[in-house]
Amino acid sequence: MIDEIMPRLYRIIIPLPNSPLKDLNSYVIKSGDRNLIIDTGFNRTVCMEAMQAGLRALDIDLSKTDFMLTHMHSDHTGLVSRLATDTSAVYFSRIDSSVFNENINWQAMMDFALCNGFQLEELVKAVESHPGLKYSPKKIPEFTFLDDGSIIQAGDYRLKCLLTPGHTQGHICLYDENKKILFSGDHVLYDITPHIESWSYEVNSLKNYLDSLDRIKNLPVKIVLPGHRNLFTDLAGRIDELKKHHEIRVNEVLEVLGKNTMSAYDIAAGMTWDIDCESWEQFPVTQKWFAVGEAIAHLRYLESEGRIKRNTDQKIVTFSAH
């Protein structure tokens, strides 16, 4: 499916089967000189076929096409090495590129997950079924690095890169000041809440995310073009809703914790999730991975605020109220 959003700006909807996200919005800017594709979909046949059909309908010549990836996740990057040609520039966050390679260190994340309460057998299944492992590019292209403030010119669209860490450490939104368009990637979504997780205590993902929301809240914007689901217009209103959501989640974590001493895994098991399962035991293991990562992000935030403490004197890290 293809939508024309503005003159020479299109959206190709790429299906993401068996994913709660449902599909990805891939944006195409057509230009007489160089076209630009923003985000690509999983490295899967069904995604490639949808992309190819869309590009054919738009009469896009890939030898005259560059790519911009808003962040490292495989639903946004998976197809890039299959689509990019020898003449394509692939624009990507310098920060995300530091952890985006063929030798991504899953072992470090597994060790971290184990000390946060995962059992090894369940953890191995979670990693084996993780879309980041299954559907990422098989070959990492040569990147043209983007930093905060970098400019990408595509036809008469002048896109300024805004570093918005949280969903990933190097997530980038694109803002066209003249046309008042924001390509928000997975930083601000309208119908669903962006996933904020932590797999390291060094990173305070939720604090970074909330600060990044503040950074873009007051941009003059006529339309927001997110990575998933519907386009929308009220950026500031949606940001208020997202901040309220995380305030509620933080309070829920405190309620689950109560006066107990608990691991992140057990806290995640006690939280509410929008997944059609009767109990935590029935959760798909991949969704348990995402749930625990999200719980850790909220726990790390609470710890940084001095509202809970992290106990590291045992093999399994636990949290307790101050």
Stockholm file with secondary structure:
# STOCKHOLM 1.0

chainA/1-322         MIDEIMPRLYRIIIPLPNSPLKDLNSYVIKSGDRNLIIDTGFNRTVCMEAMQAGLRALDIDLSKTDFMLTHMHSDHTGLVSRLATDTSAVYFSRIDSSVFNENINWQAMMDFALCNGFQLEELVKAVESHPGLKYSPKKIPEFTFLDDGSIIQAGDYRLKCLLTPGHTQGHICLYDENKKILFSGDHVLYDITPHIESWSYEVNSLKNYLDSLDRIKNLPVKIVLPGHRNLFTDLAGRIDELKKHHEIRVNEVLEVLGKNTMSAYDIAAGMTWDIDCESWEQFPVTQKWFAVGEAIAHLRYLESEGRIKRNTDQKIVTFSAH
#=GR chainA/1-322 SS CEEEEETTEEEEEEECTTCTTCEEEEEEECCSSCEEEECCCCSSHHHHHHHHHHHHHTTCCGGGEEEEESSSCHHHHTTHHHHCCTTCCEEEEHHHHTTCSTTCCHHHHHHHHHHTTCCHHHHHHHHHTCHHHHSSCSSCCCCEEECTTCEEEETTEEEEEEECCSSSTTCEEEEETTTTEEEEETTSCSSSCCCCCCSCTTCCHHHHHHHHHHHHTTCCCSEEEESSSCCBSCHHHHHHHHHHHHHHHHHHHHHHHTTCEECHHHHHHHSCCSSSCSSGGGSCHHHHHHHHHHHHHHHHHHHHTTSEEEECSSSSCEEEEC
#=GC SS_cons         CEEEEETTEEEEEEECTTCTTCEEEEEEECCSSCEEEECCCCSSHHHHHHHHHHHHHTTCCGGGEEEEESSSCHHHHTTHHHHCCTTCCEEEEHHHHTTCSTTCCHHHHHHHHHHTTCCHHHHHHHHHTCHHHHSSCSSCCCCEEECTTCEEEETTEEEEEEECCSSSTTCEEEEETTTTEEEEETTSCSSSCCCCCCSCTTCCHHHHHHHHHHHHTTCCCSEEEESSSCCBSCHHHHHHHHHHHHHHHHHHHHHHHTTCEECHHHHHHHSCCSSSCSSGGGSCHHHHHHHHHHHHHHHHHHHHTTSEEEECSSSSCEEEEC
//
